[in-house]
Amino acid sequence: MFSYLFHVALYQPLFNIFVGLYNIIPGHDVGVVIIIVTILLRIVVYPLTASSIKAQRSMQELQPKLEAIKKQYKDDQQKLAQATMELYKDHKVNPFTSCLPLLIQLPILIALYWVMRDGLASTNLSAQLYSFVSNPGTINPISFGFFNLSHPNVILALLAGGAQFLQAKTMAQKMPPKDAGEGSKDESMAVMMNKQMLYMMPVMTALIGLRLPAGLTLYWFWSTILMALQQMYISGKSKILHPDKAVEKVIEGEIVK
């Protein structure tokens, strides 16, 4: 049942959009098709990713209060959980919202992998096409004159890793100040883990990209770039809407007013 729904609701519509755009794009450049598909998908999931980004920012701002609660109720897990939930409720923060982009992107990524596997190989096109989408016969996997998007590509894999670093950097936390007290130790540990992920995720993205069709890596690159731009836009918009919000900037152990 799930497989059927996945095929009808996600794979087949994406496949037909992919082929339909290929039919109408001048020059039939499949790379341009992937970029357009990436932009369309980003527009569709924008409300959810915007909510997720805001939730991540709110979680970062609440981190000092969360650490204070942990310290206050370190010997009472029940009161700790209750106080934490009340803090989330008072600030209207849903910690699970930050997981939405990953939950959304995973099935889309799987569907796109199948679309590009079948589309770039030009196999079984007619069986998947709607009646109003014409069959091009074959899809040329060469994009921009030299990228073969049906095979892994080192350049695109490295670009995807770089984009992942940029996107993670826009959400990175700073080290707490040296005079923040004992309560900052756990936060420092969390920041150190975030920094490790800042460098690990781009490396993992590049390594995975070396094994995937370059078409999928191209999608991941553009999708990540658009996500980073969206994060910067929302952060900038938040500063404009709340210019008097007291937010202390932290730069490697010093509080900057």
Residue pairs with C-beta under 8 A, 6 or more apart in sequence:
6 107
6 111
10 107
10 108
10 111
11 111
11 114
11 115
11 128
12 128
12 130
14 37
14 108
14 111
14 112
14 115
15 115
15 118
15 119
15 128
15 129
16 128
16 129
16 130
16 133
17 37
17 40
18 33
18 37
18 115
18 116
18 119
19 119
19 125
19 129
19 133
19 135
19 136
19 139
20 133
21 33
21 36
21 37
22 28
22 30
22 33
22 119
22 136
22 139
23 133
23 134
23 136
25 32
25 33
25 36
28 136
28 139
28 140
29 143
29 144
30 119
30 120
30 139
30 140
30 141
30 142
30 143
30 149
30 215
31 143
31 144
31 147
31 149
31 215
31 218
32 143
34 116
34 143
34 149
34 215
34 218
34 219
34 222
35 218
35 222
37 112
37 219
38 219
38 222
38 223
38 226
39 222
39 226
41 108
41 223
42 49
42 223
42 226
42 227
42 230
45 101
45 104
46 230
48 100
48 101
48 104
49 100
49 101
49 104
49 227
49 230
50 230
50 234
51 97
51 100
52 97
52 98
52 99
52 100
52 101
53 171
53 230
53 231
53 234
53 235
54 97
54 234
54 238
55 93
55 94
55 95
55 97
55 98
56 98
56 171
57 171
57 234
57 235
57 238
58 91
58 93
59 93
59 95
59 98
60 171
60 173
61 247
62 87
62 88
62 91
62 93
63 173
63 187
63 190
64 183
64 187
65 87
66 84
66 87
67 183
67 184
67 186
67 187
68 183
69 80
69 83
69 84
69 87
70 80
70 186
71 182
71 183
72 83
73 79
73 80
73 83
74 80
87 93
88 94
88 95
101 227
105 223
109 216
109 220
112 216
112 219
113 212
113 213
113 216
116 149
116 150
116 213
116 215
116 216
117 213
118 124
118 125
118 128
119 125
119 139
120 139
120 141
120 149
120 150
120 213
120 215
121 150
122 137
122 138
122 139
125 135
125 136
125 137
125 139
126 135
129 135
141 148
141 149
141 150
141 151
141 215
142 148
142 149
143 149
143 215
143 218
147 153
147 156
147 214
147 218
148 214
149 213
149 214
149 215
149 218
150 213
150 214
150 215
151 213
151 214
152 209
152 210
152 211
152 212
152 213
152 214
152 217
153 214
153 217
154 210
156 209
156 214
156 217
156 218
156 221
157 205
157 206
157 207
157 209
157 210
157 214
157 217
158 206
158 209
159 217
159 221
160 205
160 206
160 209
160 217
160 220
160 221
160 224
161 202
161 203
161 205
161 206
161 209
162 202
163 220
163 221
163 224
163 225
163 228
164 201
164 202
164 205
164 224
165 198
165 199
165 201
165 202
166 224
166 225
166 228
167 224
167 225
167 227
167 228
167 231
168 197
168 198
168 201
168 202
169 198
170 228
170 231
170 232
170 235
171 231
172 194
172 195
172 198
173 190
173 191
173 194
174 191
174 249
174 250
174 251
174 252
175 188
175 191
175 250
175 252
175 253
176 184
176 187
176 188
176 191
176 250
176 253
177 184
177 250
177 253
177 254
177 255
178 253
178 254
179 255
180 187
205 220
209 217
209 220
248 255
248 256
248 257
249 255
249 256
250 256
